[in-house]
Amino acid sequence: MTVGTAADWLRAWDSQGHHRTGGDGDEAGAAWLAREAASLGAMVTSEAFALDRIDPVEACLELDGERIEGVPVFDAPPTGPDGVSGTLGPAGGDAAIGVAALSPQSVYSGEYRTLRRNAAHRALVIVCQGAHPGLGLLNAEQFPHPYGAPAIHVAALAGAPQAGSARLVAHYRRTPATARNIVVTIQGRDRARSPVVVMTPRSSWWQSTAERGGGLVCWLACLRALLAAPPEMDVVLTANSGHELGHLGLDAFIARRPGWERDARWLHWGANLGAAGGRLTVMSASDDLRALAAQELARAGQPPDVLAPGTQVPSGETRDIHRAGGRYVTLVGSNPWFHLPQDRWPHAVDVDTVARIADGAAALAVALTR
């Protein structure tokens, strides 16, 4: 993988706008990826799935004469245009509107779900706590089944929440929409063997150039390598929408292929691969797959910083594969701009690192399909 090619792909991704599921940027990303895959010689298919997209109308907190703009929590119910008025205070207490400072990783904790279900709160304010200031939005893990009180994200809230009167508005509409997974199938010489799936998410809250771009570069590098070295078994490459909404795209992909979460082998190119200042982690419940991934990355000049223990449950799409007892390898990185609007080309990515990780990912895909 040349650094120039990786840079071209990352630059193109960054130019498409916000990649939220079912929106214009999501569709632009799908069309671009399909063109790139076809230009490599692949037969590309598009697998659509339906959703009721959230279109924010108004999201804000009014406090002491100040209006603080926000973004709705996408798996919380709306308030309607009038909002919710009442006392403001720390989350977990008895204030009508609770305030909690949370990072994007908080969605994977039981404490977060307990907080969201706190019956004392008629509404909730999430003050985003990323590595940098800004709207580091939390994924809507329960998007198909909204729960708890209406909630919004805000970038900052001056001082500690004090008992007082406030008004919160989380007004949005749901619009029937379609999103799609971009899928390429390469037939193997022995079609009786279990398939291999090469997967990366391609939707997100913002441009998310470091968060999603490195995985897409790896996906395209694998496609090119597998077309040049035809696999023994069927390989399906899927780039899924719906990531930030509880992995809707993966659910749709598996619904068309029941049992694959157990029977297929999965290569998952996760978030933040090659993010500037990031660290690379290999995750797998299988010792042999974890070792093979580390070996190929080292050969490509980018050994992983962390080999996670096999008992560690991934937080991304392979979480369900892990729990089903499937075989998988996940590559995932860290990113100081994670889930922030500032995750943009060029400062958020280390293109040389992206290219090396992509080379390792492609070599792993070829080795696993021999």
PASE-544687 format. One record per residue (C-alpha): x, y, z. Coordinates in Angstrom, 1 decimal. Example, Ala and Ser with C-alpha at 12.3 -4.5 7.8 and 13.67 -1.06 7.14 Angstrom:
REC        X        Y        Z
REC     12.3     -4.5      7.8
REC     13.7     -1.1      7.1
//
This chain:
REC        X        Y        Z
REC      0.0      0.0      0.0
REC      1.5      3.3     -1.0
REC      1.2      6.3      1.3
REC     -0.1      8.3     -1.6
REC     -3.0      5.9     -2.3
REC     -3.9      5.9      1.4
REC     -3.8      9.6      1.5
REC     -6.1      9.9     -1.5
REC     -8.6      7.6      0.0
REC     -8.6      9.4      3.4
REC     -8.9     12.8      1.7
REC    -11.9     11.6     -0.3
REC    -13.6     10.2      2.8
REC    -13.1     13.5      4.7
REC    -14.7     15.5      1.8
REC    -18.0     13.7      2.0
REC    -19.5     15.4      5.0
REC    -21.0     13.8      8.1
REC    -21.4     10.1      7.7
REC    -24.4      9.5      9.9
REC    -26.5      6.5      9.0
REC    -29.1      7.2      6.3
REC    -27.9     10.8      5.6
REC    -26.4     12.4      2.6
REC    -22.8     11.8      3.8
REC    -23.5      8.2      4.4
REC    -24.8      7.8      0.9
REC    -21.9      9.7     -0.5
REC    -19.5      7.3      1.3
REC    -21.3      4.3      0.0
REC    -21.2      5.5     -3.6
REC    -17.5      6.4     -3.3
REC    -16.5      3.1     -1.8
REC    -18.5      1.1     -4.4
REC    -16.7      3.1     -7.2
REC    -13.3      2.4     -5.6
REC    -14.0     -1.3     -5.2
REC    -15.2     -1.6     -8.8
REC    -12.1      0.2    -10.0
REC    -10.0     -2.6     -8.4
REC    -11.9     -5.1    -10.5
REC    -14.6     -6.3     -8.0
REC    -18.2     -7.0     -8.6
REC    -19.9     -4.8     -6.0
REC    -23.3     -5.2     -4.5
REC    -25.4     -3.0     -2.2
REC    -27.5     -4.5      0.5
REC    -30.1     -2.0      1.7
REC    -31.8     -1.9      5.1
REC    -34.5      0.4      6.4
REC    -34.5      2.6      9.5
REC    -36.4      5.5     10.9
REC    -33.7      8.1     10.8
REC    -33.6     10.8     13.5
REC    -33.6     14.3     12.1
REC    -33.0     16.8     15.0
REC    -35.3     19.9     15.0
REC    -34.1     21.6     18.2
REC    -31.8     20.4     21.0
REC    -30.8     22.8     23.7
REC    -30.6     23.6     27.4
REC    -31.9     26.9     28.7
REC    -30.3     27.9     32.0
REC    -30.0     31.3     33.7
REC    -31.0     33.1     30.5
REC    -28.4     31.3     28.5
REC    -29.2     28.9     25.6
REC    -26.7     26.0     25.2
REC    -27.0     24.2     21.9
REC    -26.8     20.4     21.9
REC    -27.5     17.2     20.0
REC    -30.1     14.6     21.0
REC    -29.2     11.3     22.4
REC    -30.3      9.0     19.5
REC    -31.7      6.1     21.6
REC    -33.6      8.4     24.0
REC    -37.2      9.5     23.4
REC    -37.9     13.1     22.3
REC    -39.5     15.9     24.4
REC    -41.5     17.6     21.7
REC    -41.2     21.3     20.9
REC    -42.0     22.5     24.5
REC    -39.3     20.5     26.2
REC    -39.0     19.6     29.8
REC    -38.8     22.2     32.6
REC    -37.7     21.6     36.2
REC    -34.8     21.6     38.7
REC    -31.3     21.0     37.4
REC    -28.8     18.9     39.4
REC    -26.2     16.1     39.3
REC    -27.3     12.9     37.7
REC    -28.2     10.2     40.1
REC    -29.9     12.6     42.5
REC    -33.5     13.7     42.6
REC    -33.4     16.7     40.2
REC    -35.9     16.7     37.4
REC    -33.0     17.3     34.9
REC    -29.9     15.4     35.7
REC    -26.4     16.4     34.5
REC    -23.6     13.8     33.9
REC    -20.1     14.2     32.4
REC    -19.5     11.2     30.2
REC    -17.0     10.0     27.6
REC    -18.0      8.1     24.4
REC    -16.8      4.9     26.0
REC    -19.4      5.2     28.8
REC    -22.1      3.5     26.6
REC    -20.4      0.1     27.3
REC    -20.9      0.3     31.1
REC    -23.7     -0.9     33.2
REC    -23.6      2.4     35.1
REC    -24.6      4.3     32.0
REC    -27.7      2.2     31.4
REC    -28.6      2.5     35.1
REC    -28.2      6.3     34.9
REC    -30.3      6.5     31.8
REC    -33.1      4.6     33.5
REC    -33.1      6.7     36.7
REC    -36.8      7.3     37.3
REC    -36.1     10.5     39.2
REC    -35.0     12.4     36.1
REC    -37.5     13.7     33.5
REC    -34.6     14.6     31.3
REC    -30.8     14.2     31.1
REC    -27.9     16.4     30.0
REC    -24.7     14.6     28.9
REC    -21.7     16.9     29.1
REC    -19.3     15.4     26.6
REC    -15.9     14.4     28.0
REC    -13.6     13.4     25.2
REC     -9.9     13.8     25.2
REC    -10.5     17.3     23.7
REC    -13.4     19.7     24.2
REC    -16.3     19.3     21.9
REC    -19.4     17.3     21.0
REC    -18.0     13.8     21.5
REC    -21.3     12.0     21.0
REC    -22.2      8.7     22.6
REC    -23.3      5.9     20.3
REC    -27.0      4.9     20.4
REC    -26.6      1.3     21.4
REC    -30.3      0.8     21.9
REC    -31.4      2.8     18.8
REC    -34.2      0.3     17.8
REC    -35.6      0.5     21.3
REC    -35.3      4.0     22.8
REC    -35.3      4.0     26.6
REC    -35.1      6.3     29.6
REC    -35.8     10.0     29.7
REC    -35.2     12.5     26.9
REC    -31.5     13.4     26.7
REC    -29.1     15.7     24.9
REC    -25.4     16.1     24.5
REC    -23.7     19.4     25.1
REC    -20.1     20.3     24.6
REC    -19.7     22.1     27.9
REC    -21.6     23.4     30.9
REC    -20.0     26.1     33.1
REC    -19.4     25.1     36.6
REC    -21.0     22.2     38.6
REC    -24.7     21.8     38.1
REC    -26.6     23.7     40.8
REC    -30.1     23.3     42.0
REC    -32.2     25.7     39.9
REC    -34.7     25.9     37.2
REC    -33.9     24.9     33.6
REC    -35.5     23.9     30.4
REC    -34.3     21.1     28.1
REC    -35.5     20.5     24.6
REC    -34.7     17.3     22.6
REC    -37.1     17.7     19.7
REC    -36.6     15.5     16.7
REC    -38.5     13.8     13.9
REC    -38.2     10.3     12.6
REC    -38.0     10.0      8.8
REC    -38.2      6.7      7.0
REC    -34.9      6.2      5.3
REC    -32.6      3.6      3.7
REC    -29.0      2.8      4.4
REC    -26.8      0.2      2.8
REC    -23.9     -2.1      3.3
REC    -21.3     -2.3      0.4
REC    -20.6     -6.0     -0.2
REC    -18.1     -7.8     -2.4
REC    -18.1    -11.6     -2.7
REC    -15.0    -13.4     -4.0
REC    -15.8    -17.1     -4.7
REC    -13.2    -19.6     -3.4
REC    -12.0    -22.7     -5.1
REC    -13.5    -24.9     -2.3
REC    -17.0    -23.5     -1.6
REC    -17.7    -26.2      1.0
REC    -15.3    -24.5      3.4
REC    -16.5    -22.0      5.9
REC    -16.4    -18.4      4.6
REC    -14.2    -15.6      5.8
REC    -15.8    -12.2      6.3
REC    -13.7     -9.0      6.1
REC    -15.7     -6.3      7.8
REC    -15.4     -2.6      8.6
REC    -18.0      0.0      9.7
REC    -18.4      3.0      7.5
REC    -20.9      5.2      9.3
REC    -20.3      7.6     12.2
REC    -21.5     10.9     13.8
REC    -19.2     13.3     11.9
REC    -16.6     13.1      9.1
REC    -14.6     10.8     11.5
REC    -11.6     10.6      9.2
REC     -9.3      8.8     11.7
REC    -12.1      6.8     13.3
REC    -13.4      5.2     10.1
REC    -10.8      6.1      7.4
REC     -8.1      3.7      8.5
REC    -10.5      0.7      8.5
REC    -11.7      1.6      5.0
REC     -8.1      1.8      3.7
REC     -7.5     -1.7      5.2
REC    -10.7     -3.0      3.6
REC     -9.7     -1.8      0.2
REC     -6.2     -3.1      0.6
REC     -7.6     -6.5      1.5
REC     -9.9     -6.5     -1.5
REC     -7.0     -5.7     -3.9
REC     -4.8     -8.4     -2.3
REC     -7.5    -11.1     -2.4
REC     -8.3    -10.3     -6.1
REC     -4.7    -10.8     -6.8
REC     -4.4    -14.0     -4.8
REC     -7.7    -15.8     -5.1
REC     -8.8    -17.5     -1.9
REC     -9.5    -21.1     -1.2
REC    -12.9    -20.5      0.4
REC    -15.5    -17.8     -0.2
REC    -14.6    -14.4      1.1
REC    -17.2    -11.7      1.7
REC    -16.1     -8.1      2.3
REC    -18.7     -5.9      3.8
REC    -18.5     -2.2      4.8
REC    -21.5     -1.5      7.0
REC    -23.6      1.5      7.8
REC    -25.5      1.7     11.1
REC    -22.4      1.5     13.3
REC    -23.3      4.4     15.7
REC    -26.9      3.1     15.9
REC    -26.3     -0.2     17.6
REC    -24.6     -1.9     14.6
REC    -27.8     -1.9     12.5
REC    -25.7     -2.7      9.4
REC    -24.1     -5.8     10.9
REC    -27.5     -7.0     12.1
REC    -28.9     -6.7      8.5
REC    -25.8     -8.5      7.1
REC    -26.2    -11.4      9.5
REC    -30.0    -11.5      9.0
REC    -29.2    -12.5      5.3
REC    -26.7    -15.1      6.5
REC    -28.0    -16.7      9.6
REC    -25.5    -18.7     11.6
REC    -22.4    -16.9     10.2
REC    -21.7    -15.2     13.5
REC    -20.7    -18.8     14.6
REC    -19.6    -20.5     11.4
REC    -17.6    -17.8      9.5
REC    -14.2    -16.5     10.4
REC    -14.2    -12.7     10.8
REC    -11.6    -10.0     10.2
REC    -12.8     -6.7     11.6
REC    -11.0     -3.5     10.9
REC    -12.3     -1.3     13.7
REC    -12.0      2.3     14.8
REC     -9.0      4.6     14.8
REC     -6.5      2.5     12.8
REC     -3.6      4.9     12.2
REC     -5.0      7.8     14.1
REC     -2.3     10.3     15.0
REC     -0.9      9.6     18.4
REC     -3.0      6.4     18.7
REC     -2.1      2.9     19.8
REC     -2.9     -0.3     17.9
REC     -4.6     -3.2     19.7
REC     -5.2     -6.8     18.4
REC     -8.2     -8.6     19.9
REC     -9.3    -12.2     19.4
REC    -10.6    -15.0     21.5
REC     -8.4    -17.4     19.5
REC     -4.8    -17.6     20.4
REC     -3.7    -18.7     16.9
REC     -5.6    -15.9     15.1
REC     -4.2    -13.3     17.6
REC     -0.7    -14.5     17.0
REC     -1.1    -14.6     13.2
REC     -2.4    -11.0     13.2
REC      0.5     -9.8     15.4
REC      3.0    -11.6     13.1
REC      1.7    -10.0      9.8
REC      1.5     -6.6     11.4
REC      5.1     -6.9     12.6
REC      6.2     -8.0      9.1
REC      4.5     -4.9      7.7
REC      6.5     -2.7     10.1
REC      3.6     -1.9     12.4
REC      3.7     -4.3     15.4
REC      0.6     -3.9     17.7
REC      1.1     -1.9     20.9
REC     -1.3     -4.2     22.7
REC     -2.4     -7.9     22.5
REC     -5.6     -8.0     24.4
REC     -6.3    -11.1     26.4
REC     -8.6    -13.6     24.7
REC    -11.3    -13.1     27.4
REC    -11.7     -9.4     26.7
REC    -15.0     -8.7     25.0
REC    -14.7     -6.3     22.0
REC    -16.9     -3.2     22.2
REC    -17.5     -2.9     18.4
REC    -19.1     -5.1     15.8
REC    -17.3     -8.3     16.8
REC    -18.8     -8.1     20.3
REC    -21.7    -10.3     19.1
REC    -19.3    -12.6     17.3
REC    -17.4    -13.1     20.5
REC    -20.5    -13.8     22.6
REC    -21.7    -16.3     20.0
REC    -18.4    -18.2     20.2
REC    -17.3    -17.2     16.7
REC    -13.7    -16.9     15.5
REC    -12.5    -13.4     14.8
REC     -9.6    -10.9     14.8
REC    -10.3     -7.3     15.5
REC     -7.8     -4.4     14.9
REC     -8.7     -1.3     16.9
REC     -6.8      1.9     17.8
REC     -7.1      4.9     20.1
REC     -7.7      8.4     18.9
REC     -7.6     11.7     20.9
REC    -10.3     13.1     18.5
REC    -12.6     10.1     18.9
REC    -16.3     11.0     18.1
REC    -15.4     14.6     17.9
REC    -16.2     16.9     14.9
REC    -12.5     17.8     14.9
REC    -11.6     14.3     13.7
REC    -10.6     15.5     10.2
REC     -8.0     15.3      7.5
REC     -5.0     15.8      7.7
REC     -4.2     16.4     11.4
REC     -6.1     13.5     12.9
REC     -4.4     10.7     10.9
REC     -0.8      9.4     10.5
REC     -0.9      8.3      6.9
REC      2.4      6.3      7.1
REC      0.9      4.2      9.9
REC     -2.4      3.7      8.1
REC     -0.5      2.4      5.1
REC      1.6     -0.1      7.2
REC     -1.5     -1.3      9.1
REC     -3.3     -1.8      5.7
REC     -0.3     -3.9      4.4
REC     -0.5     -6.1      7.6
REC     -4.3     -6.4      7.3
REC     -4.0     -7.4      3.6
REC     -1.3    -10.0      4.4
REC     -3.4    -11.4      7.2
REC     -6.5    -11.7      4.9
REC     -4.4    -13.6      2.3
REC     -2.8    -15.9      5.0
REC     -6.2    -16.7      6.5
REC     -7.7    -17.7      3.2
REC     -5.1    -20.1      2.0
//
